[in-house]
Amino acid sequence: MENKKVALVTGGSRGIGKACAVELAKAGCDVIINYAGNEEAANKTVEELKVLGSNSKAMKFDVSNQELVEAAIKEIMDEYKRIDVLVNNAGITRDGLFMRMSAQNWLDVINTNLNSAYFVTNPVSKIMIKQRSGAIVNMASISGIYGNAGQANYSTAKAGLIGFTKALAKELASRNIRVNAVAPGFIQTDMTKDLPQEQIVDKIPLKRLGEPEDIAKTVKFLALDTTYITGQVIGVDGGLVI
């Protein structure tokens, strides 16, 4: 048990985050999942992780609140003594045309999707520096690469995550810490259930939406299976043609 790697997945109670937590647990990690509000889903996910042999727990805290994040990281360290993998997955959407977008909808998305990466990664990176090892995977999006009408806030946040990934990878490489990003395309989650799927599939050479597991396997690969990839953004989008 002492040699097991410890992973923290933000927004890990459902969707892509849950799939990432499951994949890391299958690989032998003890996984802590962060969640914002759905305690029932979080507890259900933890039970699934425990069945896989993972010493897991769910922690409710707002990733956009620096004080709450730092208190949670301290609690994790008190119990688990280390953090080997961080998956910055927490995110929300507040879609709408920019001309009608409220300042609050802009700020909510920037705070949850981008600023949270600073608040969580800052204390975790210090832990990894002391360990002289670690892997950070940021959940970007094709929206951060190509932009998407009606998602100026979301596209901005995800593009920011990509820049954050590339800069941090250069800073932390000397301490044996790798930083990468995954850029999902259209994945079968609550975020995409109301989109015109037939029109989307027409633009995807593989002719289907992705599954959360498609993203999770890439995250697991970047976090655990490779030692020579850092500063990269891996698109997992079925070959989407924009």
One Martini backbone bead per residue (centre of mass of N, CA, C, O) as a GRO file, in nm:
protein
  242
    1MET     BB    1   0.055   0.065  -0.017
    2GLU     BB    2   0.302   0.269   0.003
    3ASN     BB    3   0.354   0.256  -0.333
    4LYS     BB    4   0.115   0.404  -0.406
    5LYS     BB    5  -0.043   0.607  -0.603
    6VAL     BB    6  -0.158   0.949  -0.602
    7ALA     BB    7  -0.479   1.090  -0.700
    8LEU     BB    8  -0.617   1.396  -0.839
    9VAL     BB    9  -0.965   1.470  -0.926
   10THR     BB   10  -1.131   1.709  -1.074
   11GLY     BB   11  -1.443   1.656  -1.134
   12GLY     BB   12  -1.490   1.317  -1.041
   13SER     BB   13  -1.810   1.215  -1.031
   14ARG     BB   14  -1.836   1.257  -1.352
   15GLY     BB   15  -1.780   1.166  -1.650
   16ILE     BB   16  -1.465   1.227  -1.730
   17GLY     BB   17  -1.364   1.227  -1.438
   18LYS     BB   18  -1.461   0.946  -1.363
   19ALA     BB   19  -1.308   0.791  -1.584
   20CYS     BB   20  -1.030   0.873  -1.477
   21ALA     BB   21  -1.054   0.751  -1.196
   22VAL     BB   22  -1.098   0.459  -1.289
   23GLU     BB   23  -0.836   0.425  -1.454
   24LEU     BB   24  -0.642   0.484  -1.215
   25ALA     BB   25  -0.746   0.259  -1.032
   26LYS     BB   26  -0.681   0.023  -1.226
   27ALA     BB   27  -0.361   0.114  -1.206
   28GLY     BB   28  -0.331   0.156  -0.864
   29CYS     BB   29  -0.464   0.405  -0.754
   30ASP     BB   30  -0.519   0.649  -0.529
   31VAL     BB   31  -0.837   0.827  -0.532
   32ILE     BB   32  -0.922   1.167  -0.544
   33ILE     BB   33  -1.232   1.335  -0.542
   34ASN     BB   34  -1.373   1.615  -0.671
   35TYR     BB   35  -1.659   1.826  -0.578
   36ALA     BB   36  -1.942   2.049  -0.578
   37GLY     BB   37  -2.264   1.896  -0.531
   38ASN     BB   38  -2.282   1.574  -0.599
   39GLU     BB   39  -2.281   1.351  -0.353
   40GLU     BB   40  -2.403   1.093  -0.466
   41ALA     BB   41  -2.210   1.060  -0.709
   42ALA     BB   42  -1.948   1.061  -0.547
   43ASN     BB   43  -2.005   0.813  -0.366
   44LYS     BB   44  -2.046   0.615  -0.598
   45THR     BB   45  -1.765   0.640  -0.717
   46VAL     BB   46  -1.605   0.550  -0.469
   47GLU     BB   47  -1.720   0.265  -0.459
   48GLU     BB   48  -1.604   0.183  -0.734
   49LEU     BB   49  -1.306   0.229  -0.655
   50LYS     BB   50  -1.293   0.030  -0.416
   51VAL     BB   51  -1.347  -0.225  -0.586
   52LEU     BB   52  -1.056  -0.168  -0.733
   53GLY     BB   53  -0.858  -0.099  -0.467
   54SER     BB   54  -0.913   0.196  -0.381
   55ASN     BB   55  -0.815   0.457  -0.164
   56SER     BB   56  -1.094   0.644  -0.148
   57LYS     BB   57  -1.222   0.989  -0.189
   58ALA     BB   58  -1.445   1.253  -0.120
   59MET     BB   59  -1.426   1.616  -0.204
   60LYS     BB   60  -1.570   1.916  -0.102
   61PHE     BB   61  -1.479   2.184  -0.329
   62ASP     BB   62  -1.387   2.499  -0.446
   63VAL     BB   63  -1.163   2.553  -0.707
   64SER     BB   64  -1.205   2.889  -0.694
   65ASN     BB   65  -1.101   2.858  -0.385
   66GLN     BB   66  -0.810   2.894  -0.234
   67GLU     BB   67  -0.860   2.817   0.064
   68LEU     BB   68  -1.009   2.548   0.012
   69VAL     BB   69  -0.788   2.412  -0.146
   70GLU     BB   70  -0.557   2.421   0.064
   71ALA     BB   71  -0.710   2.258   0.278
   72ALA     BB   72  -0.745   2.001   0.105
   73ILE     BB   73  -0.446   1.941   0.049
   74LYS     BB   74  -0.370   1.905   0.345
   75GLU     BB   75  -0.560   1.667   0.398
   76ILE     BB   76  -0.433   1.477   0.195
   77MET     BB   77  -0.146   1.478   0.317
   78ASP     BB   78  -0.220   1.374   0.599
   79GLU     BB   79  -0.323   1.092   0.476
   80TYR     BB   80  -0.125   1.024   0.204
   81LYS     BB   81   0.167   1.203   0.178
   82ARG     BB   82   0.085   1.229  -0.138
   83ILE     BB   83   0.124   1.347  -0.494
   84ASP     BB   84   0.138   1.219  -0.835
   85VAL     BB   85  -0.154   1.305  -0.952
   86LEU     BB   86  -0.301   1.558  -1.170
   87VAL     BB   87  -0.647   1.640  -1.258
   88ASN     BB   88  -0.768   1.913  -1.444
   89ASN     BB   89  -1.129   1.896  -1.488
   90ALA     BB   90  -1.283   2.117  -1.394
   91GLY     BB   91  -1.609   2.230  -1.530
   92ILE     BB   92  -1.792   2.482  -1.719
   93THR     BB   93  -2.092   2.619  -1.869
   94ARG     BB   94  -2.187   2.955  -2.037
   95ASP     BB   95  -2.357   2.990  -2.293
   96GLY     BB   96  -2.314   3.255  -2.544
   97LEU     BB   97  -2.325   3.532  -2.687
   98PHE     BB   98  -2.111   3.785  -2.637
   99MET     BB   99  -2.311   4.033  -2.656
  100ARG     BB  100  -2.491   3.871  -2.409
  101MET     BB  101  -2.271   3.838  -2.205
  102SER     BB  102  -2.217   3.815  -1.890
  103ALA     BB  103  -1.992   3.875  -1.650
  104GLN     BB  104  -2.061   3.627  -1.477
  105ASN     BB  105  -2.030   3.411  -1.703
  106TRP     BB  106  -1.739   3.472  -1.751
  107LEU     BB  107  -1.621   3.437  -1.461
  108ASP     BB  108  -1.717   3.152  -1.395
  109VAL     BB  109  -1.551   3.010  -1.619
  110ILE     BB  110  -1.270   3.119  -1.555
  111ASN     BB  111  -1.257   3.023  -1.259
  112THR     BB  112  -1.322   2.711  -1.302
  113ASN     BB  113  -1.130   2.649  -1.567
  114LEU     BB  114  -0.860   2.829  -1.487
  115ASN     BB  115  -0.800   2.937  -1.197
  116SER     BB  116  -0.808   2.653  -1.066
  117ALA     BB  117  -0.535   2.557  -1.178
  118TYR     BB  118  -0.377   2.735  -0.992
  119PHE     BB  119  -0.493   2.665  -0.707
  120VAL     BB  120  -0.413   2.357  -0.733
  121THR     BB  121  -0.120   2.347  -0.860
  122ASN     BB  122   0.052   2.509  -0.668
  123PRO     BB  123   0.057   2.313  -0.418
  124VAL     BB  124   0.115   2.049  -0.575
  125SER     BB  125   0.388   2.126  -0.706
  126LYS     BB  126   0.541   2.149  -0.436
  127ILE     BB  127   0.515   1.853  -0.368
  128MET     BB  128   0.650   1.739  -0.627
  129ILE     BB  129   0.923   1.878  -0.587
  130LYS     BB  130   0.993   1.723  -0.327
  131GLN     BB  131   0.962   1.439  -0.476
  132ARG     BB  132   1.067   1.449  -0.776
  133SER     BB  133   0.759   1.400  -0.881
  134GLY     BB  134   0.515   1.397  -1.157
  135ALA     BB  135   0.168   1.447  -1.287
  136ILE     BB  136   0.005   1.668  -1.522
  137VAL     BB  137  -0.345   1.703  -1.625
  138ASN     BB  138  -0.513   1.897  -1.861
  139MET     BB  139  -0.844   2.004  -1.948
  140ALA     BB  140  -0.917   2.081  -2.240
  141SER     BB  141  -1.000   2.184  -2.587
  142ILE     BB  142  -1.101   2.246  -2.903
  143SER     BB  143  -1.200   2.534  -2.825
  144GLY     BB  144  -0.896   2.627  -2.753
  145ILE     BB  145  -0.801   2.599  -3.061
  146TYR     BB  146  -1.061   2.700  -3.258
  147GLY     BB  147  -1.307   2.773  -3.142
  148ASN     BB  148  -1.653   2.881  -3.038
  149ALA     BB  149  -1.952   2.963  -3.091
  150GLY     BB  150  -2.079   3.066  -2.776
  151GLN     BB  151  -1.758   3.026  -2.634
  152ALA     BB  152  -1.566   3.256  -2.529
  153ASN     BB  153  -1.513   3.169  -2.236
  154TYR     BB  154  -1.430   2.871  -2.279
  155SER     BB  155  -1.210   2.912  -2.494
  156THR     BB  156  -1.032   3.092  -2.319
  157ALA     BB  157  -0.981   2.894  -2.088
  158LYS     BB  158  -0.860   2.661  -2.265
  159ALA     BB  159  -0.631   2.825  -2.388
  160GLY     BB  160  -0.500   2.890  -2.117
  161LEU     BB  161  -0.433   2.595  -2.043
  162ILE     BB  162  -0.231   2.554  -2.270
  163GLY     BB  163  -0.028   2.769  -2.183
  164PHE     BB  164   0.014   2.658  -1.899
  165THR     BB  165   0.126   2.384  -1.982
  166LYS     BB  166   0.379   2.482  -2.144
  167ALA     BB  167   0.512   2.648  -1.918
  168LEU     BB  168   0.518   2.438  -1.683
  169ALA     BB  169   0.683   2.221  -1.823
  170LYS     BB  170   0.947   2.393  -1.825
  171GLU     BB  171   0.969   2.442  -1.513
  172LEU     BB  172   0.937   2.114  -1.410
  173ALA     BB  173   1.134   1.916  -1.558
  174SER     BB  174   1.387   1.921  -1.355
  175ARG     BB  175   1.176   1.760  -1.137
  176ASN     BB  176   1.016   1.529  -1.280
  177ILE     BB  177   0.772   1.700  -1.416
  178ARG     BB  178   0.477   1.651  -1.592
  179VAL     BB  179   0.299   1.848  -1.856
  180ASN     BB  180  -0.034   1.806  -1.981
  181ALA     BB  181  -0.285   1.787  -2.247
  182VAL     BB  182  -0.633   1.747  -2.314
  183ALA     BB  183  -0.843   1.754  -2.625
  184PRO     BB  184  -1.153   1.732  -2.652
  185GLY     BB  185  -1.417   1.668  -2.817
  186PHE     BB  186  -1.701   1.503  -2.878
  187ILE     BB  187  -1.866   1.394  -2.584
  188GLN     BB  188  -2.051   1.170  -2.394
  189THR     BB  189  -2.232   1.408  -2.217
  190ASP     BB  190  -2.405   1.652  -2.059
  191MET     BB  191  -2.281   1.879  -2.253
  192THR     BB  192  -2.390   1.712  -2.539
  193LYS     BB  193  -2.698   1.611  -2.534
  194ASP     BB  194  -2.823   1.892  -2.691
  195LEU     BB  195  -2.684   1.840  -2.946
  196PRO     BB  196  -2.642   1.808  -3.296
  197GLN     BB  197  -2.523   1.504  -3.366
  198GLU     BB  198  -2.541   1.461  -3.673
  199GLN     BB  199  -2.375   1.713  -3.753
  200ILE     BB  200  -2.121   1.634  -3.600
  201VAL     BB  201  -2.059   1.350  -3.723
  202ASP     BB  202  -2.003   1.460  -4.014
  203LYS     BB  203  -1.710   1.587  -3.893
  204ILE     BB  204  -1.635   1.281  -3.819
  205PRO     BB  205  -1.449   1.031  -3.940
  206LEU     BB  206  -1.545   0.811  -3.710
  207LYS     BB  207  -1.864   0.849  -3.671
  208ARG     BB  208  -1.843   0.958  -3.360
  209LEU     BB  209  -1.867   0.994  -3.045
  210GLY     BB  210  -1.715   1.010  -2.767
  211GLU     BB  211  -1.587   0.867  -2.478
  212PRO     BB  212  -1.475   0.903  -2.165
  213GLU     BB  213  -1.267   0.666  -2.200
  214ASP     BB  214  -1.097   0.800  -2.422
  215ILE     BB  215  -0.981   1.012  -2.230
  216ALA     BB  216  -0.883   0.839  -1.987
  217LYS     BB  217  -0.662   0.678  -2.140
  218THR     BB  218  -0.490   0.928  -2.202
  219VAL     BB  219  -0.444   1.024  -1.916
  220LYS     BB  220  -0.309   0.765  -1.813
  221PHE     BB  221  -0.075   0.769  -2.008
  222LEU     BB  222   0.043   1.050  -1.922
  223ALA     BB  223   0.066   0.980  -1.609
  224LEU     BB  224   0.199   0.655  -1.627
  225ASP     BB  225   0.329   0.541  -1.924
  226THR     BB  226   0.512   0.796  -1.943
  227THR     BB  227   0.851   0.983  -1.948
  228TYR     BB  228   0.867   1.171  -2.251
  229ILE     BB  229   0.608   1.359  -2.200
  230THR     BB  230   0.586   1.718  -2.254
  231GLY     BB  231   0.396   1.999  -2.344
  232GLN     BB  232   0.129   1.863  -2.448
  233VAL     BB  233  -0.145   1.836  -2.694
  234ILE     BB  234  -0.408   1.599  -2.696
  235GLY     BB  235  -0.616   1.495  -2.937
  236VAL     BB  236  -0.969   1.376  -2.879
  237ASP     BB  237  -1.179   1.372  -3.191
  238GLY     BB  238  -1.191   1.171  -3.449
  239GLY     BB  239  -1.084   1.396  -3.667
  240LEU     BB  240  -1.195   1.665  -3.661
  241VAL     BB  241  -1.363   1.897  -3.881
  242ILE     BB  242  -1.361   2.259  -3.892
   0.00000   0.00000   0.00000
